Amino acid sequence: MIELYTWTTPNGEKPAIMLEECGLDYDLRLVDISTGQQKESGFLAINPNGRIPAIVDRDGGEGHRVFESGAILVHLAEKTGRFLAPSGPARSEAFAWTFFQVGGTGPMIGQIHYFKNAEERSDFAIRRFERESDRLLGVLDARLREVEFLAGDYSIADMMNWTWARSGLRDLSASDRFPALSAWVDRIGERPAVVRALDRLQEAKRLAAEKASNA
């Protein structure tokens, strides 16, 4: 069994999608980042960086932790032999687009959220991160004019980029400007595993809120 510690954010959605795509059983454990649960000692023992998501893979033993979304998806891909080529150019391409997301769209689009909701608003910071996010979405759009999926076949590269691309298109009202990217976002969003993952996260969040209100 795999324990998934996560929340309903673009980063937090990625491993849930991968677990559903792989058909793996998992125990979903929400970590409410709005109340600081990610900084509590129990979670810090799993991810010392105090960020979601993280997993504990208990299959075949006492279990070991894996944190950071990219590392989690690579671990699950290698565990199942799915969604990552075993060698060659396709594997390299999948890694390239995976780390493009880790160092690009996630941090940039995440900063838009931060500065738009900060107590001290900075229009300069918002403009800076919006421009860079727009550029990165353009890189994805250009790639997806040429291919159906980022690394050829559907892979961890698509799962990594999808959540932040969807968020970025919405935040920047950019769907019309990036039609290939928008079509890809819609196409992946219709996959049954993606629908199941997002529905399960939202239902868990709803039940947690209901329990808290009745406490």
VMD Tcl script that draws the C-alpha trace (Angstrom):
set ca {
  {0.00 0.00 0.00}
  {1.14 3.54 -0.72}
  {0.31 6.42 1.60}
  {-0.15 9.70 -0.26}
  {0.23 12.89 1.74}
  {-1.06 15.79 -0.33}
  {-3.45 18.70 -0.77}
  {-5.63 20.11 -3.53}
  {-2.95 22.21 -5.28}
  {-1.31 21.77 -8.70}
  {1.68 20.09 -7.06}
  {-0.54 17.99 -4.85}
  {-2.66 16.72 -7.74}
  {0.22 15.19 -9.71}
  {0.88 12.04 -7.64}
  {-2.84 11.32 -7.27}
  {-3.15 11.39 -11.05}
  {-0.15 9.10 -11.46}
  {-1.43 6.63 -8.87}
  {-4.80 6.48 -10.60}
  {-3.18 6.10 -14.02}
  {-1.07 3.22 -12.71}
  {-4.05 1.56 -11.01}
  {-2.24 1.44 -7.66}
  {-4.05 1.26 -4.34}
  {-3.28 4.19 -2.09}
  {-4.33 5.66 1.21}
  {-5.09 9.35 0.68}
  {-4.07 11.51 3.62}
  {-4.77 15.20 3.23}
  {-2.26 17.66 4.67}
  {-4.07 20.97 5.11}
  {-1.47 23.55 4.11}
  {-3.87 26.37 4.97}
  {-3.50 25.48 8.66}
  {0.22 24.64 8.55}
  {-0.06 20.86 8.90}
  {2.90 20.50 6.52}
  {5.12 22.02 9.22}
  {4.13 19.60 11.96}
  {6.68 17.08 13.18}
  {4.83 14.04 11.87}
  {4.88 15.30 8.32}
  {8.42 16.70 8.57}
  {9.56 13.14 9.28}
  {8.28 12.26 5.82}
  {9.37 15.42 4.03}
  {11.95 17.49 5.90}
  {11.29 20.36 3.49}
  {7.76 20.72 4.85}
  {6.03 20.76 1.48}
  {3.39 18.55 -0.10}
  {3.24 16.08 -1.76}
  {5.04 13.08 -0.33}
  {4.43 9.34 -0.26}
  {5.41 6.43 1.90}
  {5.68 3.26 -0.16}
  {5.00 0.33 2.16}
  {4.91 -2.38 -0.48}
  {7.20 -5.24 0.44}
  {8.57 -3.94 3.71}
  {8.52 -1.27 6.37}
  {8.22 1.42 3.76}
  {10.29 4.31 2.54}
  {9.51 7.93 1.90}
  {9.65 9.75 -1.41}
  {9.11 13.50 -1.51}
  {9.02 16.13 -4.28}
  {6.46 15.53 -7.01}
  {8.98 14.78 -9.75}
  {10.74 12.19 -7.63}
  {7.41 10.61 -6.73}
  {6.34 10.24 -10.35}
  {9.71 8.79 -11.37}
  {9.53 6.33 -8.45}
  {6.04 5.20 -9.43}
  {6.98 4.95 -13.11}
  {9.96 2.75 -12.32}
  {7.92 0.74 -9.83}
  {5.25 -0.08 -12.40}
  {7.19 0.13 -15.66}
  {4.65 2.63 -16.99}
  {4.64 6.17 -18.34}
  {8.43 6.46 -18.64}
  {10.52 4.84 -21.35}
  {13.16 2.46 -19.91}
  {15.98 4.00 -21.92}
  {16.86 6.05 -24.97}
  {15.69 9.38 -26.40}
  {12.09 9.02 -25.22}
  {13.26 8.69 -21.61}
  {15.54 11.71 -21.95}
  {12.74 13.74 -23.52}
  {10.36 12.82 -20.70}
  {12.93 13.89 -18.12}
  {13.60 17.14 -19.99}
  {9.94 18.18 -19.92}
  {9.54 16.93 -16.35}
  {12.35 19.17 -15.12}
  {11.13 22.01 -17.34}
  {8.07 21.98 -15.10}
  {10.00 21.60 -11.86}
  {12.18 24.61 -12.58}
  {9.79 26.62 -14.72}
  {6.01 26.63 -14.74}
  {5.55 25.54 -11.13}
  {7.72 28.21 -9.50}
  {6.65 30.98 -11.88}
  {2.90 30.40 -11.82}
  {3.07 29.70 -8.09}
  {4.58 33.14 -7.53}
  {1.65 34.76 -9.33}
  {-0.67 33.17 -6.77}
  {1.56 34.30 -3.93}
  {1.92 37.94 -4.91}
  {-1.71 38.38 -5.91}
  {-2.75 37.22 -2.44}
  {0.07 38.80 -0.42}
  {-0.75 41.36 2.25}
  {1.73 43.74 0.61}
  {0.87 43.81 -3.10}
  {3.70 44.21 -5.60}
  {2.55 45.02 -9.12}
  {6.15 44.78 -10.34}
  {6.45 41.20 -9.04}
  {3.09 40.22 -10.48}
  {4.02 41.59 -13.92}
  {7.43 39.89 -13.80}
  {6.02 36.45 -13.00}
  {3.10 36.83 -15.39}
  {5.48 37.61 -18.26}
  {7.70 34.63 -17.51}
  {4.71 32.32 -17.04}
  {3.33 33.50 -20.35}
  {6.65 32.73 -22.03}
  {6.76 29.23 -20.53}
  {3.21 28.47 -21.61}
  {4.27 29.53 -25.08}
  {7.10 27.00 -25.02}
  {4.61 24.26 -24.17}
  {2.20 25.45 -26.84}
  {4.93 25.39 -29.50}
  {5.88 21.83 -28.56}
  {2.28 20.67 -28.61}
  {1.71 22.04 -32.08}
  {4.13 19.33 -33.20}
  {3.26 16.36 -30.98}
  {0.23 14.91 -29.20}
  {2.08 14.51 -25.91}
  {5.22 16.20 -24.64}
  {7.58 13.22 -24.85}
  {5.85 11.39 -27.69}
  {3.68 8.95 -25.78}
  {1.64 9.99 -22.75}
  {4.09 10.02 -19.84}
  {5.04 11.50 -16.49}
  {6.05 14.64 -18.42}
  {2.40 15.28 -19.26}
  {1.19 14.60 -15.73}
  {3.84 16.92 -14.30}
  {3.02 19.80 -16.63}
  {-0.75 19.42 -16.87}
  {-1.73 20.73 -13.45}
  {0.34 23.91 -13.71}
  {-0.52 24.52 -17.38}
  {-4.20 24.31 -16.52}
  {-3.69 26.75 -13.66}
  {-1.59 29.11 -15.77}
  {-4.05 29.26 -18.65}
  {-6.77 30.16 -16.19}
  {-4.74 32.72 -14.24}
  {-3.52 34.50 -17.36}
  {-6.79 34.13 -19.32}
  {-4.56 32.71 -22.04}
  {-6.51 29.80 -23.52}
  {-7.23 31.60 -26.80}
  {-3.58 32.57 -27.26}
  {-2.29 29.02 -26.76}
  {-4.72 26.77 -28.66}
  {-2.49 23.69 -28.86}
  {-1.78 23.82 -25.14}
  {-5.45 24.41 -24.37}
  {-6.50 21.42 -26.46}
  {-3.90 19.26 -24.68}
  {-5.15 20.44 -21.27}
  {-8.71 19.55 -22.26}
  {-7.66 16.18 -23.69}
  {-5.78 15.11 -20.57}
  {-8.51 16.48 -18.31}
  {-10.94 14.04 -19.89}
  {-8.85 10.97 -19.07}
  {-10.78 8.75 -16.62}
  {-7.81 8.45 -14.24}
  {-7.41 12.22 -14.09}
  {-11.10 12.68 -13.39}
  {-10.97 10.03 -10.65}
  {-7.92 11.62 -9.02}
  {-9.38 15.12 -8.89}
  {-12.77 13.87 -7.73}
  {-11.19 11.83 -4.95}
  {-9.14 14.80 -3.74}
  {-12.14 17.12 -3.72}
  {-14.35 14.59 -1.96}
  {-11.70 14.02 0.71}
  {-11.40 17.76 1.21}
  {-15.18 18.11 1.47}
  {-15.41 15.34 4.06}
  {-12.53 16.83 6.07}
  {-14.24 20.24 6.14}
  {-17.53 18.63 7.16}
  {-15.83 16.74 9.98}
  {-14.10 19.90 11.20}
  {-17.34 21.87 11.21}
  {-19.06 19.17 13.29}
  {-16.22 18.85 15.80}
}
mol new
graphics top color blue
foreach p $ca { graphics top sphere $p radius 0.5 }
foreach p [lrange $ca 0 end-1] q [lrange $ca 1 end] { graphics top cylinder $p $q radius 0.2 }
display resetview
